[in-house]
Amino acid sequence: MTLTLTLREAPAAPVRAEALAPDRLAGLGRNEVERLALFHGNRRASVGDLFAVSGDGDDDVRIEGDLRRVGGLGTAMGGGRLTIAGDAGPYTGAGMTDGEIVVEGDAGDWAGAAMRGGQIVVRGSAGRRVGGAYTGSRAGMRGGDILVHGDAGDEAGAGLRRGLIAVAGRVGDAAGLNALAGTIVAFGDVGAHPGPGMRRASIVAMTAAALLPTYVRACTYRPPFLRLCLHRLRDLGLPVTAAQIDGQYTRWSGDGLELRRGEILILEAS
C-alpha cells in the first residue's frame, strides 16, 4: 500500500524534509511516520504537524500539496519510489544513490544536486543548478539520470562528474559549468556560453548556441554514442525526433582554458 502524505496547509516558513525518503520510511507504522522530526523555519516540528498521513511506511511514497517551500524531499534516498504530486522545493533528490523520484509539477533549485544514482523525472520545469554542485563544492552529479520535461535554469550540470541530464525545453546560461564528465542534452534553446571551464563532458544542443571563444570547431559527423543515448531518451518519453537521431552534429572542442577535451555537439540544420 502506498504511503501518502498530504500537506495540511502551505507552510509559513521553509520546511526541511530530508527525513521523507522511501527507504527511510519503509517498515514504519503510521504513528512512527507522524512522529518523525522536520524543521519548520528554525523550529522542530513533526511530520504529523504538517502532513496528514495515510497508510504505513512503504518504499512507494506519495506526497501531495503545494510543496514549493518544502526542501530536501528524497535527499540521499537509496531506493524505492517517491512521487511528488505538485511543485517541489529545493534540493529534491539531492545526494540520492538509487530509486526513482517523479515530480509532477516544477522542481526548485539544486534538484539532484550531487546525486550518485537513481532517476529523477520532472514533468514541469527545474530551477538553477539541476544536477549541479553545491556552492563552494567542485563536484556535482556523479551518476544517474535527470529528465526534465520543461525548462531548466542556469548552470545545469555545474560540476557534473558522471550521469545524464536531458531537458526537453530551454536550458539556461552556463550549462555544464566546470563539468568533468557526463552528458547534458538540450532539446530546446540553449542559454549563453555553455561549457565554461568544461574538461571532458559532452553537451548536446539541438539548436544554435552562443559559444565561448575558447571553443573551436573540430568536425561534423554522426556520434555513435549519441544515437544510442537518443533512442534511450525517446523510450523514456522525451520528444526525440528521427532527424535528431539520424542527423549530423558539429563538434566544438573546449574549453581551451582547460584540457580542450570537452565537446559541444550542435545539430546541423537539415
C-alpha positions as CSV (number, residue, x, y, z in Angstrom):
1,M,0.0,0.0,0.0
2,T,1.3,3.4,-0.9
3,L,2.2,5.7,1.9
4,T,0.5,9.1,1.3
5,L,1.4,12.4,3.0
6,T,-0.8,15.3,2.3
7,L,0.3,18.8,3.3
8,R,-2.3,20.3,5.6
9,E,-1.6,23.9,4.5
10,A,1.1,25.9,2.8
11,P,3.9,26.4,5.4
12,A,4.6,29.8,6.8
13,A,8.3,29.2,6.7
14,P,10.6,26.9,4.7
15,V,10.5,23.3,5.7
16,R,13.5,20.9,5.8
17,A,12.2,17.5,5.0
18,E,15.2,15.2,4.5
19,A,13.5,12.5,6.6
20,L,10.9,12.0,3.8
21,A,12.6,9.4,1.7
22,P,11.1,6.0,0.8
23,D,13.9,3.8,2.1
24,R,13.8,5.7,5.5
25,L,10.0,5.3,5.8
26,A,9.8,1.7,4.8
27,G,8.6,-0.5,7.7
28,L,7.4,2.3,9.9
29,G,3.8,2.4,11.3
30,R,1.7,5.5,10.6
31,N,2.2,6.7,14.2
32,E,6.0,6.4,13.8
33,V,5.9,8.3,10.5
34,E,3.9,11.1,12.1
35,R,6.4,11.5,14.9
36,L,9.4,11.9,12.6
37,A,11.1,15.3,13.1
38,L,11.3,18.0,10.5
39,F,12.4,21.7,10.7
40,H,9.8,24.4,10.1
41,G,11.8,27.5,9.8
42,N,14.1,27.4,12.9
43,R,11.8,25.2,14.9
44,R,11.4,21.5,15.2
45,A,8.1,20.0,14.0
46,S,6.8,16.5,13.5
47,V,5.6,15.1,10.2
48,G,2.1,14.8,11.7
49,D,2.0,18.6,12.5
50,L,2.4,19.4,8.8
51,F,1.1,16.4,6.9
52,A,-2.0,14.1,7.1
53,V,-0.6,10.6,6.9
54,S,-2.4,7.6,5.4
55,G,-1.0,4.1,5.1
56,D,2.0,2.6,6.8
57,G,5.7,3.1,5.9
58,D,6.4,1.8,2.4
59,D,9.0,2.2,-0.3
60,D,6.3,3.7,-2.5
61,V,5.6,7.1,-1.1
62,R,3.3,9.9,-2.5
63,I,3.5,13.5,-1.2
64,E,0.7,15.9,-2.1
65,G,0.2,19.6,-1.9
66,D,1.9,22.9,-2.6
67,L,5.4,21.8,-1.7
68,R,7.4,24.8,-3.1
69,R,8.6,25.7,0.5
70,V,9.4,22.1,1.4
71,G,13.0,21.3,0.6
72,G,15.1,18.2,0.6
73,L,12.4,15.7,-0.3
74,G,14.1,12.4,-1.2
75,T,17.5,13.6,0.0
76,A,20.1,10.8,-0.1
77,M,17.4,8.2,-0.8
78,G,18.8,4.8,-1.6
79,G,15.8,3.1,-3.2
80,G,12.1,3.0,-3.6
81,R,9.8,5.4,-5.5
82,L,8.8,8.9,-4.4
83,T,6.0,10.7,-6.2
84,I,5.6,14.5,-5.6
85,A,2.1,15.4,-6.6
86,G,2.7,19.2,-7.1
87,D,5.6,21.6,-7.2
88,A,8.7,20.6,-5.2
89,G,11.0,22.8,-3.2
90,P,14.8,23.0,-3.5
91,Y,17.2,20.1,-3.1
92,T,14.8,17.4,-4.3
93,G,16.7,14.2,-4.6
94,A,20.0,15.8,-3.6
95,G,22.6,13.1,-3.0
96,M,20.3,10.2,-3.9
97,T,22.0,7.0,-4.7
98,D,19.2,4.8,-6.1
99,G,15.4,4.7,-6.6
100,E,13.1,7.0,-8.6
101,I,11.6,10.4,-7.9
102,V,8.8,11.7,-10.1
103,V,7.9,15.4,-9.7
104,E,4.5,16.0,-11.3
105,G,5.0,19.8,-11.2
106,D,8.1,22.0,-11.1
107,A,11.2,21.4,-9.1
108,G,13.2,24.1,-7.2
109,D,16.9,24.9,-7.4
110,W,19.5,22.2,-6.9
111,A,17.2,19.2,-7.8
112,G,19.5,16.2,-7.9
113,A,22.5,18.1,-6.6
114,A,25.5,15.8,-6.1
115,M,23.3,12.8,-6.8
116,R,25.1,9.5,-7.3
117,G,22.5,7.2,-8.9
118,G,18.8,6.6,-9.5
119,Q,16.5,8.7,-11.6
120,I,14.6,12.0,-11.3
121,V,11.8,12.8,-13.6
122,V,10.5,16.4,-13.5
123,R,7.2,16.7,-15.5
124,G,7.4,20.5,-15.3
125,S,10.5,22.8,-15.2
126,A,13.5,22.7,-12.9
127,G,15.4,25.6,-11.3
128,R,19.0,26.6,-11.1
129,R,21.8,24.0,-10.9
130,V,19.8,20.9,-11.6
131,G,22.3,18.0,-11.1
132,G,24.8,20.6,-10.1
133,A,27.4,21.2,-7.3
134,Y,26.6,23.0,-4.1
135,T,28.0,26.4,-3.7
136,G,31.7,26.1,-2.7
137,S,31.9,22.5,-3.9
138,R,33.5,21.4,-7.2
139,A,31.7,18.1,-7.7
140,G,28.1,17.9,-8.8
141,M,26.1,14.9,-10.1
142,R,28.2,11.7,-10.1
143,G,25.7,9.2,-11.6
144,G,22.1,8.5,-12.5
145,D,19.6,10.3,-14.8
146,I,17.7,13.5,-14.6
147,L,14.9,14.0,-17.1
148,V,13.2,17.5,-17.3
149,H,10.1,17.8,-19.5
150,G,10.0,21.6,-19.2
151,D,12.9,24.1,-18.9
152,A,15.9,24.1,-16.7
153,G,17.6,27.2,-15.1
154,D,21.1,28.5,-15.3
155,E,24.2,26.3,-14.6
156,A,22.5,23.0,-15.2
157,G,25.0,20.2,-14.5
158,A,27.6,22.5,-12.9
159,G,30.5,20.3,-11.7
160,L,29.0,17.3,-13.5
161,R,31.2,14.2,-12.9
162,R,29.1,11.4,-14.4
163,G,25.5,10.7,-15.4
164,L,22.9,12.2,-17.9
165,I,20.8,15.3,-17.7
166,A,18.2,15.7,-20.5
167,V,15.9,18.8,-20.8
168,A,13.0,18.9,-23.3
169,G,12.7,22.7,-23.1
170,R,15.2,25.5,-22.7
171,V,18.4,25.3,-20.8
172,G,19.7,28.4,-19.0
173,D,23.1,30.1,-19.2
174,A,26.4,28.4,-18.4
175,A,25.2,24.8,-18.7
176,G,28.0,22.4,-17.8
177,L,30.0,24.9,-15.8
178,N,33.3,23.2,-14.7
179,A,31.9,19.8,-15.8
180,L,34.5,17.0,-15.8
181,A,32.4,14.2,-17.4
182,G,28.8,13.1,-18.1
183,T,26.3,14.3,-20.7
184,I,23.8,17.1,-21.0
185,V,21.2,17.0,-23.8
186,A,19.2,20.1,-24.5
187,F,16.2,19.8,-26.9
188,G,15.2,23.4,-26.7
189,D,17.2,26.6,-26.8
190,V,20.5,26.8,-25.0
191,G,21.4,29.9,-23.0
192,A,24.6,31.9,-23.4
193,H,28.1,30.4,-23.1
194,P,27.5,26.7,-22.4
195,G,30.5,24.7,-21.1
196,P,32.7,27.3,-19.3
197,G,35.6,25.5,-17.6
198,M,34.4,22.2,-19.0
199,R,37.0,19.5,-19.3
200,R,35.7,16.2,-20.7
201,A,31.9,16.3,-20.6
202,S,29.5,16.4,-23.6
203,I,26.8,19.0,-24.2
204,V,24.3,18.2,-27.0
205,A,22.3,21.1,-28.4
206,M,19.5,20.7,-31.0
207,T,19.6,24.5,-31.7
208,A,22.3,27.0,-32.4
209,A,24.2,28.2,-29.3
210,A,26.3,31.2,-28.5
211,L,29.7,29.6,-27.6
212,L,32.6,31.0,-25.8
213,P,35.7,31.9,-28.0
214,T,37.6,29.2,-26.2
215,Y,35.8,26.6,-28.2
216,V,37.0,25.6,-31.7
217,R,35.2,23.7,-34.5
218,A,36.6,20.2,-34.9
219,C,34.4,18.3,-37.4
220,T,30.9,17.4,-38.4
221,Y,29.8,13.8,-38.0
222,R,27.3,11.4,-36.5
223,P,28.4,10.5,-33.0
224,P,27.7,6.8,-32.4
225,F,27.2,7.2,-28.6
226,L,24.6,9.9,-29.2
227,R,22.4,7.7,-31.4
228,L,22.1,5.2,-28.6
229,C,21.5,7.9,-26.0
230,L,18.7,9.5,-28.0
231,H,17.0,6.1,-28.6
232,R,17.0,5.6,-24.8
233,L,15.6,9.1,-24.1
234,R,12.8,8.5,-26.6
235,D,12.0,5.3,-24.8
236,L,11.9,7.2,-21.6
237,G,9.3,9.6,-23.0
238,L,11.3,12.7,-24.2
239,P,10.4,14.3,-27.6
240,V,13.2,12.8,-29.7
241,T,12.8,13.0,-33.5
242,A,14.2,10.9,-36.2
243,A,16.0,13.9,-37.6
244,Q,17.9,14.2,-34.2
245,I,18.7,10.5,-34.1
246,D,20.0,10.4,-37.7
247,G,21.3,13.9,-38.1
248,Q,24.8,15.2,-38.3
249,Y,26.4,17.2,-35.5
250,T,29.2,19.7,-35.5
251,R,31.7,19.1,-32.7
252,W,33.2,22.1,-30.9
253,S,36.1,21.3,-28.7
254,G,36.9,23.1,-25.5
255,D,37.2,24.7,-23.0
256,G,40.5,25.9,-24.3
257,L,41.4,27.3,-20.9
258,E,41.2,23.7,-19.6
259,L,42.1,20.4,-21.3
260,R,40.1,21.1,-24.5
261,R,38.7,17.5,-24.2
262,G,35.2,18.6,-23.6
263,E,32.7,18.8,-26.5
264,I,29.6,20.7,-27.5
265,L,27.7,18.9,-30.3
266,I,25.3,21.1,-32.3
267,L,22.7,19.5,-34.6
268,E,23.2,20.7,-38.2
269,A,20.1,22.1,-39.9
270,S,18.8,19.6,-42.5
